[in-house]
């Protein structure tokens, strides 16, 4: 017997190599043939086929072609005499010629199969780049019925055989118990002797319920966790395919489940496409994550893509957990691509991570949670942890379809992040985007081409909740920030398009190319409990439709102490509602007397739809606030007349350089907080005398209508 040589992978095997068989075919030789003849003259060629093998005496002959008439013959293939290790000899007329299933038929198939498998590699290793390619359904093992009763607490269960991917040492791995008597539940493995693929072994599981009767144990994750657990240690490039249809999950899938040694990297879990593969949270799974990626458990780069994740628990309220929770990914990347997540508590949670990339991930909230007991949904996207996070969120959306009940608190919630890029996204919730310092500083945030729409409370909120600080190096451009208006007009008690609340020390905040509309209190609001220095740059945008019917709001509202503001190229629009203006003031300041505002530049804005007296408000009256180093000029549509200052014995010099001067009272003292070198130019309406004193350098009498130049050297005012 010869050993077949496979033609694959150099070529594709054909019938000439594999040979063709037929059942119960036999005939006889009509003419004696020598050991070298290549034609067999037979009584009948019926049933014989090209590329078959015939046996005569102890010789096997390979046939290339068959002739049925006028003379039935079988033509021998090249090298076909003495085939497969037999001897070519003479055969007499009348000898039987038969088609058998010979050793060759089996051995050649074996050789070709081995060649194919060698080319593919174990688990398609040669196809997927030297790693593993697994199908999760293959690990969704048939339920076993070990028998006996289970109590509340730890129970030892014998598995025969031990399913692939199940080990007693995998103590972050859940199995599922159902059937019989007792409420079905996912149970955590806490120990046991089971070894993946063993003939028999035990797992110790912790039960919350008692079970008896014909209960059964199966995968809690449709085989996904078992597929992950089956990966050999130190393997790279692992791909797990999740098949189409519903794949129910009864407890968290942890990537990976093992701890200690045997770590692996570059894991990809993928479906067959959106609306094709569905990972579905089971009705009993109302708390906890569906996927948890944690590099502290020993996993490298992870990708989850091309599937739907139904994050609602069969209509039951989900009170905690995320569809995908990525945590402690400090040195490895995690990527989520082409995912559709529906409902739940959190869509995607990024916790204390670096190098996170979300692309084409949409989170939809459709269940009216506001009408159900329990906590409402928290956020579509949640970024938290200590500063040091770095993430990209691109082409992602979080929308709520039941705005009347405020069923989602935040579209994007950021509680500690450094280096977050948000591009081409959309958010809708009570608050579209919230940034606070609950779990670390929030710095280096860049948002571009992003829509915040139909929010019932705030569009973007910066707030200093927590020990850290918020809004260091924040840039937002090409933003659409629009509120949710109830049918019939009016607003749903919303507050502001962008709201800075009690943020101390914000700096380098830039907003450009924006549209803010439809907010009750303000388009942009800055509230600070302490002195706050910028720079804050707001440029090239529109703010309109601000306020309630018969009431006013502020285009931009500032509390006392806000400093370093540059406002240029902003159009303040005005839409009439009922009997009042939607925006009575373009800029609004603190109502305290002499509220202080430092280092402001308000240049080149358009407020033409506002009454001249109402375009700007500092302190208890127009222009009466204490302003230092402020420039307000070239704003279209406002009253550009210089403010007036009345003469007084003790004269407070304004914090702006130009004013008109009225009255004849002699001035013997001036009060100012302006820096040395500041110069005023004012035009007096009447003659008044400035007398040299401890704060006035020279005696000077003003002439009505002629400008006066006043220079402050830091100690005295000099006039000419």
Secondary structure, 3 states (H helix, E strand, C coil): CCCCCCCCCCCCCCHHHHCCCCCCEEEEECCCECCCCCEEEECCCCCCCCCCEEEECCEEEEEEEEECCCCCEEEECCCCCCHHHCCCCCECCCCEEEECCCHHHHHHHHHHHHHHHHHHCHHHCCCCCCCEEEEHHHHCCCCECCCCCECCEEEEEEECCCCCCCCCCCCCCEEEEECCECCCEEEEEEECCCCCCCCCEEEEEEECCCEECCCEEEECCCCHHHHHHCCCCCCCCEEEECCCEEEEECCCEEECCCCCCCCECCEEEECCCCCCEEEEECCCCCECCCEEEEHHHCECCEEEEEEEEECCECCECCCECEEEEEECCCCCCEEEEEEEEECCCEEEEEECCCCEEEEEEEEEECCCHHHCCCCCEEEEEEEECCCCCCEEEECCEEEECCHHHCCEEEEEEEECEEEEEEECCEECCCEEEEEEECCCCEEEEEEEEEEEEEECCEEEEEEEEECCCEEEEEEEEEEEEEECECCCCCECCCCEEEEEECCCCCEEEEEEEEEEECCCCEEEEEECCCCECCCEEEEEEEEECCCCCCCCCEEEEECCCECCEEEEEEEECCCEECCEECCCEEEECCCCCCCEEECEEEECCECCCCCHHHCEEECCECCCCEEECCEEECCECCCCCCCEEECCCEEECCCCCEEEEECCCCECEEECCCCCCCEEEEEECCCCEECCCCCECCCEECCCCCEEEEEECCCCEEEC
